[in-house]
Amino acid sequence: MRYVIKQKWLTLGDKYSIRNENGDDVFYVNGRVFSFGDKLSLTDADGHELAFIAQKLLAWGPTYNIHVRGQHYATVKKKLFTLFRCRFEVDIPGPDDLVAQGSFLDHEYTFTRHGEHVASVSKKWFSWTDTYGVDIADGEDEVLILASAIVIDLACHNKSDTSVDMDD
């Protein structure tokens, strides 16, 4: 399934809209404005929370926890000491962890599990604003991968922006 994530700019807090390949808004991500660390809610189009993302404040390097239905679901952590490439690990309870690797500054990276391609993220075909495509393999956890892509965007591009939303 293909999605387009668009960060709304000039907003109070971090906000994203996520559209499917037909151009329909299917998910929204809204960040809390006055909190210690990043805290965001990923909801469906009807406003039902599917995942909650919270930055872990006392950690070595950018680390975020993803909760689903109030339960810890995954931890996304940027690896600090890697040669030549940036790397994030998505730690899921059990043996099915994901690795995201590529050019995070340019929004060009892939998710893999045990060396097998799971999803790719690309800004190549989109505008100069923070808009990028996410192509997720069939049968993969779309909410987890989309939430992880948002975390990577926060960890690599967080601007702490506090202006008024001009995108709507």
N, C-alpha and C positions, 0 to 999 in steps of 0.2 A: 504494500500500500504506500502511496506517496502522499506526503503532507508538505505544506508550506508554512513555516513559522515566520511570523512578522512581529518584530518588536515595535511596540508603539513608542514613538519618541516624543520628547517634550512632555512627559507625564510625571505625575507625583507617584513615585514608586515604579517598580518594574512591572510592565504589562506586555503580554504577548497575545496574539490571536493565532490559532492554528486552523488552517483550511485543508480539506481533503483534495484529491486530484480533480474533483468536479468544481472546486471553488467555493464549497459550502463551509461556513464556520462550524467546526465540530468540537473544538476545545478552546478554552481561554486559560490564561495564567495571570493571576493577579498577585502582586507583591504587597506585603504590609509596609506601610510607610515608616512608622516610628517603632522600630524594633531593633534589638541588638542582633546584628547579623541578618543575612537574607532569610526571609520567610515568605514562601509563595504557595498558592493553592492552585492546582490544576483541576479545572472543572469541565464537565461536558457542556454542550450548548444550552442545556436546561438549568445550569448552575449547580448541579450535584458534584460534590468534591470527589475526585477519583484518586488524587494523590496530594500529599502535603510535603513540601520541600523545606528543610530547615538547615541553615548553615551551622556546622559544629564550630564553636568559637575557640576552644582550647585544643587545637590540633596543629600538627606540623604540616603546613601547606593547606590549600583549599580543600575542605572536606564538607560534604553535604549528606544528610540523611533523607531518605525518601520513605514516607509512611503511607500505607494504604489501609483504609478503614481503621485508623488509629494504631495499627501495628507496624513495627519496623519492617521495611520491605527490602531496602538496599542502601548501601553507602557508596557514594561516588567520591573518589579521592584522586587528586592530581599527584602523580609520582614526581618527586622533587629531583631525584638524581638519575637522570636518563641521559644517555649520550646521543646527541644529534637530533633527537625527536622528542616532542612533548607526548606525554602518555597519561591517560586517565584509566583507573580501574573502577568497575562497577561491581562491588562485592555483594552478591546475592547469597543468602543462606543456602548451603549446599554446593554442589560442584559446578554450577552453571554460570560462573562469573563472566562478565564481559570486559573487553579491553577496547578503549577508543584511542586511535593513534592517527596522526597526520599533521596537517598544518592548521592548528586551531585559530591562529590569528586571521587566517583567510577563510575560515569555515569550510575547510576541505579535509574531512577525516572519515574513517570507517570504524564501525563497531565489529568486533569479532568475538567468537566463543570457541575455544580450543582450536584457534587458527582458521576457523570457518567464518566466512562473511555473513553478517547478520543485518547490518544497515549501513547506509552511507549518508553523509551530510555534505551539502555543497551550496556555496553561495554563488558559484560561477555564472549561473543563468539569471540572476536576479539583480535588482537595482543596487545602488550604492548604500541604501539604508540597510539596517540589520534585518534582512530577509534572506532566508535560506531554505532549501529543500531537504527533506528527509525521506529517503527511500528505504522502507522496512520490508524485509523478507517475509513471505507468508508464514503464518504460525508463530511469529515472534510477539512478545509482549509490547504492544504499541505504546501504552501508557508509560512503561518503564523506560523505553528508548527515548520517547519525547521528553520526559522529565529529565533524563540524563543529558540530553542535548541542551536543555534549558540551563542545567547546572554548569555545563561546560561553557556556555555563553557567559553566564555570570562570573565564573572563575577567570575567564580570559579577557572579558570586555566590560567589567562592571564600572560604571561611570558615576554612580551615586547621584543620579539626576533628580532634581526636585522642582521641576517647573510644571506648568499647566498642560493638560492633554490637548494637543492640536490636531490629532490624527482622526478623530471621529467626526 
